[in-house]
Amino acid sequence: MSDFKTRPDSFPPIVKNLIIINVLVFVAQLTLGITDKIMLYPIQSPQFAPYQIATHMFAHAPNMYFHIIFNMFALWMFGRVLENVWGPQRFLFFYLVCGVGAAACHLAVQYIAWQNMDAAIAVGDMAKAQTYANSLAPALGASGAIMGIFAAFAYLFPNTEMFIMFIPFPIKAKWAVLGLTAIDLFGGIANVSGDNVAHFAHLGGAITGFIIVLIWNKMDKRRFY
């Protein structure tokens, strides 16, 4: 990695403003009850609206403070590094596209699940229909975009050692991200009852982030870090 041309900013503007926006939206969710309007519903749902593809990534579970705290901490911890390397415009583009990529993956999987649910209902297999219905909950949160940030950080700084909760030894970034991806892949496929994590949104964000940095690396080798 090349040296920074200027001293790295510990709280760069895009990361700062994204955190502010997320916090303001969270306050609005708690006070105005707007969560149902801004989270992301399946395309077939009558509650789906195209704007939710954007708004869902700034909303968080109002009854789970840990959800927004973890996402905003991760955004600051890893996003500030990427913004210092890329600059504000490129980082903002990256963040938003990862969020949209997460939504696209989530919606595609839910579209298939809804079709399979309808097919199961048509033949009277209600147990199977319920299994598919369990995966059709609306999604919200910045986690998809955050997973894109994780993927980019691991690509740029693969051997950076990180301490993760409940693991008493440091893990290199590349292995940490691979581990998180594997967990999401298993969680998405297993579709365990009671699991309220949008695993395929996480995977969509991570894949989108990886593709973007891969393309940027090939297109701009002289400037890429």
N, C-alpha and C positions, 0 to 999 in steps of 0.2 A: 504494500500500500504506500502510495506517495504521501509525503508530508503535507499537512494542511498549510495552505498559503497564508492564512491568518489564524489567530488564536481561536480554537473551537468555542462556540457559544454554548454555554451550559443549558440555555433555555431559548432555542432559536424561535423565530416568529411563527412559523407554521405550526410547529408542535404546540407552542403556547396557545395559539388561537384555536386549534382543534380541541385542546383540553377545555378551554373556556366554553366553546360551543357545546361540547358534550355535557358539561356541568350545567349550563343554562337549560339545555333540553331536559336534563334529568330533573331539575327543579320544576320545570313546566309540567313534567309528567306527574310529579308529586302534588302539585298545587292545582293544575288545570285538568288533569285526567285525560291527557291526549294520547296515551300509550296505544290504545286500540286503533287510532287513526294512522299512526306513523310506523308501526311495526309491519313486517313483511308477511303477507298472507300468500297462500298458494294461488297460482294464476286462475284456477277454476273457481276459487272462492268468490262469492259476491262482495266480500269485503276487500278484495284486492284492488289496489290503485297503482298505476305506474310510478307515481312519485315516491311510493314506499321503497323502491329500489335504492333511492338516495337517502330517505329519512331514517330508514331502519338502522343505518350504521352510526347514527348519532343518538340513538335511544338505548336505554338499558333497563333491565328488570327492576321496577320500582321497589320491589320487596326484597331485593338482594343487593345491599350496598357493596358487597365484595365484588360484584360483577363490574361495576364502573370503576371501583378503586383499582382493581387488578389491571383492567384494560388501560386506564390512564397512566398508571405507573409504567406499564410496558411500553406505551407510546412514548413517554418521556425517556425512559431508559435506553431504548434502542432507536427510536425515531430521531432523537436529537443527533445521534451519530450519523445517520444517513442524510439528514438535512444539512449537517455541516460539510459532508462530503459532496453532495449533489447540488446544494443550493435550494432555496425555497420553492421555486417554480417546479423544478423536476421532482422534488419530494412530494409536493402537493398532488401533482399529476399521478405519481406512483401510488400514493395513499388512496386516492379516490378510485382509481382504476382497480386496485386490489379489492376495495369494498364492493364495486360493481361486479367484479369477477366472482366474489364470494356469493353475491345474490344470485347471479346467473346459474352457478352450479347448484345452489340450494333449490332454486325454482325448478330446474330441470329434473332433479331427483324427485321433488314433490309432485311434479306433473306426472311422472311415470307411476309414482305411488298412488296418486288419485285415480289414474286410469285402471290400475290393477285392483283398487278398491271397488270401483264401479263394476268391473268384470266379476269380482268375487260375489258382490251383491246380486248380480244378474243370475248367477247359478245357485244362489242360496247359501253360499259358504260364508256365514256371518263371522265365524271365528277368524278366518283369513282376512276378511274385510276389516275387522277390528285391528288386526296387526298392522295393516297398511294405514288405517286411520290414525294410529298412534304416532305416526311420523309426519303428520300433516299440521302440526302446531305452528303458529306464526313465529317468525324469527326476529330478533332484535339484538343490537349490540355491535360494537366496533371490532369484535374478535376476528372477523374475516380479514379486515384490513390489517389488523395487528399480526395475524399469521403471515401475511405478505411481507410485513416488516421483518419478522423473524427469519423468513426464508432469504430475504435480501441480505440481512446481517450475516447469516451463516455462509452465504455465497461469498461475501466480501471479506469476512473475517472468520474463516472456518475453524481456525485453531485457537480462537479466543476462549479462555476457560471461564466457565460460569458456575455459580453455585445455585442450585435449585432446591426449593423447600423439600425437606424430608430425605434428601440425598446428602450424606455426610462428606462427599468428596467432589472436587470440581469436575465438570464435564465440558468438553469442547463444544462450541456452538453448533458445528455440523452434526454431531451426534445427538445433541439436545433437540434440534429441529427434526431430525429423522425420527427420533423417539416420539415427539409430539404428533408428527404426521401419522406414524404407525398406530398410535392410540386413537386418533380421529378416524382412521380407515377402519379399524376394528369396531369402534363404536358405531360408525355409520352402517356398516354391514350387519352387525349383530342386532341393531335396533332393539336394545334392551328396554323393557317396560319401565317407565319412570325416569328414563334418561332424558333430560330436557335440554341437552346440548345439541346445537345445530352442527353436527360433525362435518357434513358435506359443505357447509358454508366455510368452515375453517379450511378444509382441503382446497376449495375453490380459490380462497384468498392466497394460500400458500403457493399453489400452482401458478396463479396469475403473477404473483411477485417474482417467482423463479424465472418465468418466461420473460418478463420485462427486463430483469437484470442480465439475462442471457443474451437477449437481443441488443441491449445497450452495450454490452461488452464486445460483441462482434462488430457493431456499427461504429464505435467510437473508442477504439483501443488506446489511442494516444491520450485521451482525457479520462478514461474510466479507471477507477481505483481498484 
